[in-house]
Amino acid sequence: MGFISVYFLLFIFITLIAYFLVPIKHRWIVLLLASYVFYFINSQFLLGILVLETVFVYYCGLYLERNKKENQKNNNKIVIKIGVIALLLVLGFLKYYNFFADNINLLTGKIGYYLPNLNLLLPLGISFYSLQAIAYLVDVYRGKIEAEKNLWKFMLFMSYFPQIVQGPIARYKKLAHQLYDGHEFNEKNIVYVLNPKIRTT
């Protein structure tokens, strides 16, 4: 389901209706469900990688927050290194293994040595949500933000579907309240989105 399709427009329409029908304090839940439905439609079982990274980063953030309050800076240095390296390794392996394996096999094939072809599939938006996760951990480590305590809300931050495919990479401090705070229906916002002339004046 690409962004330029009738199905995506229908998906957005249904999401908007559901969003404004539920009580305002629960509207972030609609965004969470919509994000995971969108991801599953486009990536199926690769959704598991997003879930695993989300849970991993969530608990790293909580650990950093706890150590920060207990003034255990050395432990936090270890945690931030493990968190960042793990995220980069997963991203690098899934994104570049096939490329390097094919090129190495061209060089070593003559001597009968081949790296296995794993036929890895690249999860949708993994570059965006991995780098966003790293930025989140760094901000918690530096004390710029507090770690999110609600796992479900953090799952929304990591998976918000309009941004997971095309970015930009968002900082938690700027994006979180926009996702978690319910918004009232505003006709002016709809007109602003649908009428490009207004945006250019």
Sequence and secondary structure as in RCSB ss.txt:
>XXXX:A:sequence
MGFISVYFLLFIFITLIAYFLVPIKHRWIVLLLASYVFYFINSQFLLGILVLETVFVYYCGLYLERNKKENQKNN
NKIVIKIGVIALLLVLGFLKYYNFFADNINLLTGKIGYYLPNLNLLLPLGISFYSLQAIAYLVDVYRGKIEAEKN
LWKFMLFMSYFPQIVQGPIARYKKLAHQLYDGHEFNEKNIVYVLNPKIRTT
>XXXX:A:secstr
  SSSHHHHHHHHHHHHHHHHS GGGHHHHHHHHHHHHHHHHHGGGHHHHHHHHHHHHHHHHHHHHHHHTT HHH
HHHHHHHHHHHHHHHHHHHHHHHHHHHHHHHHHGGGT           TTHHHHHHHHHHHHHHHHTTSS     
HHHHHHHHH HHHHTT     HHHHHHHHHS     HHHHHHHH HHHHT 
